[in-house]
Amino acid sequence: MRWLMLDKFNREINYLRISVTDRCNLRCTYCMPPEGILKKKHMDIISYEDIIKVVRSAVEIGINKIRITGGEPLVRKDIISLIKGIKSVPGVEELVMTTNGVLLEQMAGELRKAGIDRINISLDTLDPEKYKGLVKTGEISRVLNGIEKVIETGFTDTKINMVLIPGFNDDEIEDMKKFCKSKGLSLQRINHYSLHDINSINRKYKAERPLKCSVCNRIRLTSEGKLKPCLFSDLEIPLDKDDPEKSLRQAVLSKPRQGSMNNTSGNWEIGG
């Protein structure tokens, strides 16, 4: 019988998102600031050993779904060893990853063998020129090849994450639906927002994300080793590496009823 961890508002928290790096091989305009970012030193990034310790403790309090995010998780060295380590933890029922897809053509097979159950791939447009303008440093052909490799490798329930940006790609929603249907993929629409204000979420379009606060079931571990109870909050719980369960419980019980604003971190640091 699985342990249930409830927050103060009776929401079951069973989902931990882990950002393994703040680095990314793209520079998406809605994620990265135009002036660039100051990259963290390797010594400041949480180790794989400590991530595994957190996962073991998370399972003990009732978390059974783990998502690996970034930045771009596939740019972190030896990510396959981390995946194998997480997958070996008893009680992890679902291990998923969100990626921009650039490296999937080379790595999809390894990810499946290592234990990734599902993959979400970020793709906001099917137009090569618009894609190039949005991400600055990538080619859409690499993502499309990666999607084909994911299908060929045998992954199922793959999702395409499409951030809906008014005036940029909102005219492509139907085309993206058709593309996903033709490939056996699911489209997950994400309303554009700023972390600085929860009221900035554009509600113009029907979308699956962000979740409403009333049904939020997750906490986040940043690449620096801090626990964030809420995406739209400045609150961060430093990880006690000697007692990660204590930190996790504190994070769950610190979740606010409703988010407001986050001025302490960017999307690239916490994986959205």
Secondary structure as GFF3:
##gff-version 3
##sequence-region A 1 272
A	DSSP	beta_strand	15	19	.	.	.	ID=ss1
A	DSSP	three_ten_helix	42	44	.	.	.	ID=ss2
A	DSSP	alpha_helix	48	60	.	.	.	ID=ss3
A	DSSP	beta_strand	65	69	.	.	.	ID=ss4
A	DSSP	three_ten_helix	73	75	.	.	.	ID=ss5
A	DSSP	alpha_helix	79	87	.	.	.	ID=ss6
A	DSSP	beta_strand	94	99	.	.	.	ID=ss7
A	DSSP	alpha_helix	104	114	.	.	.	ID=ss8
A	DSSP	beta_strand	118	122	.	.	.	ID=ss9
A	DSSP	alpha_helix	128	135	.	.	.	ID=ss10
A	DSSP	alpha_helix	140	153	.	.	.	ID=ss11
A	DSSP	beta_strand	159	164	.	.	.	ID=ss12
A	DSSP	three_ten_helix	170	172	.	.	.	ID=ss13
A	DSSP	alpha_helix	173	183	.	.	.	ID=ss14
A	DSSP	beta_strand	186	191	.	.	.	ID=ss15
A	DSSP	three_ten_helix	198	200	.	.	.	ID=ss16
A	DSSP	three_ten_helix	213	215	.	.	.	ID=ss17
A	DSSP	beta_strand	218	221	.	.	.	ID=ss18
A	DSSP	beta_strand	226	228	.	.	.	ID=ss19
A	DSSP	beta_strand	237	238	.	.	.	ID=ss20
A	DSSP	alpha_helix	244	253	.	.	.	ID=ss21
A	DSSP	alpha_helix	267	270	.	.	.	ID=ss22
###
